[in-house]
Structure formats: structure tokens, C-alpha cells
């Protein structure tokens, strides 16, 4: 075996090992995040656009449907320490990008003792594509995460 | 994928079945009230005779057979979201909203011209049973001079907000506002309390509905007037139209009875497919009442031209929040209910300038002319507007960007009009439509 071939094989093995290590770390992080989500089985897990937070969002009863006040839970975790809820604030709003308008109601948001947020009265009045904005506030940062919701 | 299609179909059929169980007429009801009589004289005259002959079954429309067979799961799901109408949401702010005794009192008041300053106009003068409970005029001619087109009160209990700008959040506060407005009926709360207190029939019916005597003493007159308005609301809540040809079609579709579905005329079916498809009318005319219940501007210029002069929803929210007769106010029967507290959560912004409530399309063929100022005389004129948006004005910086000229062909417009006409439902029963006879 030439030294060129040997170097290529070593490089390939290193790549495989690195891949295994990355997958293992990702899996561990996901397990930790899921453990932190606890009984709050997430309908969607989204990462904030700045990458600082991971948000577990439960599904409203009956799904994201039109013309009904929707209620759901949000658990915010730090991406680098997904073992417990982050002590942050949360703002929620929704918008129809194709219509250039938002929702007609202000949702109510309550932080519970266990660190999760209860969101109520999110009202999507029209069928179509909605973006639900979840803004995590931790001064001096605010990071946005969003859910894409198709409402029939 | 197959599972998804099955699930979508099953969900749609299940939701149809649930709505059907909510007290609506069955699919056996005939769609069109062909025997509706013409109004002669005042609304309190004897009702015209209604034929009791069962309508013959319509023939299968051959082109419809092919159209029905070609419907995909998503289209079926979207069609079934529009019917049947089902029962209206309860109004906890009115404790007599479903009381028959209150509805009886409200029915008599609805047809009584003594509610107007001139003694000639009643609620039924503008909400005429023979005109789909509207007035057939572009603008009303009541005691004063209102500059808003009269909407129908048929199925009004299915709305969440009332008036074009949603300045009232209940049927009873809407009725009270009309009675108090000198540009409309104008007799006011003192006049309403006086009428109910000193008329022997009203006095007895009030007692039956509320378990107490009415009073027009200064300390009691508001209470009496509010209760009378709640009785009118109880009556209006009974003004529900029956199944339409569209409802029968959707019912057949839900039951997977394709033969029955194919009796729906093919032009109406093509119009329906445009409505839920390319034309995307369902975007605002959503749900079983063909209205999302919310507020939009379609850029239609006011009657006199120029930009919209009515503030619309922007001002409507202000008026609502200041109204002592709102759902969260002292005269409400459930001021702290979720229903009443919705007002506190309303978003108010300058982009709501000129926005008006999406009208229901049920019975729309019977309630010409159209739009909040009666700008359009016919359904065809409205379709032509949506086709070109000719003369549209920009209202707000963002506005409704979803509105684009639909470029409808003549055939498209004919089909859409046929579909809209298929939303014509049966009138409520006669005993609910006319003024009750005076007791002997």
C-alpha cells in the first residue's frame, strides 16, 4: 500500500469517526432536550433563528384551526444547556406573509412555575399560510423562532 | 398518502356529521323556497300562503357527474368546511338568548313601529322578511338618514361582531344602538322602556320572559330597555335560514352519495370549484356562514368617489370599548366571560381604516344591492369588480395584498353567480317571520 493510499484511508476513517462522534453528541443533546421537555410532548421543536434557544411547542387541541382561540404550551431551553427551562420572556404573534397582515387578537402569555409558557387566545381568522412568531426575550437579546402553519 | 387521504375524508365527514346533529334541517328539506310571497303593505300583514307540496327531486346533471367524480380529497375537505350552518355559538352575555318567551316578546317588538320617532318604522321596515331580511335599497330610508347599507339579519346570531364596523359585540347591544340612534329608529332607551311598561301585552310578555314587571322609572328604565333589547336578540337568533342547494350537495358529498351530489347543477359546481380554488373567495368568505366574521378592505371606492371616508373597524373598536352595553359592561349577563373579554384582546391599528366586516354569502342573491354603501347593484357587478379591481383605491400602507384581479371569463362569472344563488336557503317558519297576532 502506498503512503498516498494510507493517508487517504486514515482521512476516511477520521471522517467516519468524526461523524459518529457528532451523531452521538447530537443524539445526547436531543435526548437531554426531550428529557427537559418532559411530559410536554412537543408538536414541533424549533430552534431560534440566532441559534441560542430550542423551543418545544405543544399542539393546540384540534390543531391550528381557523376561527377559534388557540391555546398551547411553549418550553424554552438553551441550546447549549438543554437540561432545564431557560429563564427568559416570551412574546407571541402571528402573521400572514402572503396577505401582509397579522392576527386581530393579542394572545395572552403566562409563565408557569415550572418555567413553561401557556399561550392562549391566539386567533387565526383566515385560511392560508400563517407564520407564528415566538420571540424569546433575554435582555439584551431577543431571538425569534417561528412555526409555519397551514390553516384550512 | 393513502392514509392521509382517508384521514382527510374521514375528518371532513365526521365534522359534517357533528354539525348536522347540531339541530339543523335534514337534507330532505327542500333547498329553495319557491313559494315565498311578495310583500304587500307593511310587514305586519298576514303572511302569504306557503305551499306544502314537496318539491320534486331534481334530475341528475350529467356534467356534474364527471365533476363530482373528479373531486380530490383536499377540495372535498374545503367544500365541507362551508356547511351545514350548524347552531350559532352561545351568547353568555344574554341570559334569555334561547328563551322562547323572550323571543316571543322580541318578535312583537321587531315589528312594532312605535319603536321609531315618527311612529312609522320598525326593525322590519329595513329587515323585511320578503327581501331576505334586508331592505332592497342601496341606503336605507329610516327616520333620519343612515349612510350604511342594511345587512340582512338572517343567520345574524352566527356573527361575532355587529354593524359594518363591528361596533357592537352582541345582537342585543346592536338592537339597542339602532333604537337609540336618532338617524335610525331613535325612540331611545326611555321610549323603549315606556312602551314595554305601559302596553298591557308587552307588560305580560315581559313578565313571562324575565319574571318581573317592566318599569320606566328613571332608575329602572335602562334595565327594562336592555331586557327588551335582549328579547329582540332572542327573536333574531331564531331567524335562521334552512338548507340550501349547496348544503344538500355538501351533505350528499359527505355521505359519499355521488348520485345525489350529481343533482347539484354543473354551473353551480364549477362556480364552487372556483370559489374554493383559483378565485380563493374562501379566504375571507370562510366557514359555514361564508364569512370569517372579521374585517377587511377590498379597496372599493365610496359612493361619492375618492378614498374611504368611513374609518371602519379602526373606529368600530373604539366605539365598542367605550360602549356601556358591550359584553364586558355592567348590563351584560356574563361580563367576565371569555366571550365578553375578547374585546380587551382586539388589535387596533391605522391599517384598519375603512375595513368592514366580511358579509355572509348565505341568501346573498336575495339581498341586493351590495357592499357597505350599496355601491354594487347586482352579483354580476361584484364579480366584475373582483375580476378587474377597476377603480380600486389603496387604503393602507400594507392592506390586503392577497387581492389580485381574478381575470374571470364570462363563463367563470356565470358559474360563480350560479354557485352564489345556490346558497339561497329556506326562510324560517312562518310563525317566526311575521308579527305575532295580538292576544284576544
Contacts between the chains, C-beta under 8 A, distances in Angstrom:
chain1	res1	chain2	res2	distance
A	66	B	286	6.2
A	66	B	287	7.1
A	66	B	292	7.5
A	67	B	286	7.1
A	67	B	287	5.9
A	67	B	292	6.5
A	67	B	293	6.9
A	69	B	338	7.5
A	69	B	342	8.0
A	96	B	402	7.8
A	98	B	401	7.0
A	98	B	402	5.8
A	99	B	400	6.0
A	99	B	401	5.8
A	99	B	402	4.5
A	100	B	398	4.3
A	100	B	399	7.1
A	100	B	400	7.7
A	100	B	401	4.3
A	101	B	351	7.0
A	101	B	398	6.2
A	101	B	399	7.8
A	101	B	400	6.8
A	102	B	347	7.3
A	103	B	347	7.0
A	104	B	294	5.7
A	104	B	295	7.4
A	104	B	346	6.4
A	104	B	347	5.3
A	105	B	342	7.1
A	105	B	345	4.5
A	105	B	346	6.4
A	105	B	347	6.5
A	106	B	345	4.9
A	106	B	346	7.7
A	106	B	347	6.0
A	107	B	345	7.8
A	108	B	345	7.2
A	121	B	342	7.9
A	121	B	345	5.6
A	125	B	292	5.1
A	125	B	293	7.2
A	125	B	294	4.5
A	126	B	283	5.8
A	126	B	284	6.7
A	126	B	286	6.5
A	126	B	292	5.6
A	126	B	294	7.4
A	127	B	282	6.2
A	127	B	283	6.2
A	127	B	286	5.5
A	128	B	283	6.2
A	128	B	402	7.8
A	152	B	77	6.6
A	152	B	78	6.7
A	152	B	81	6.6
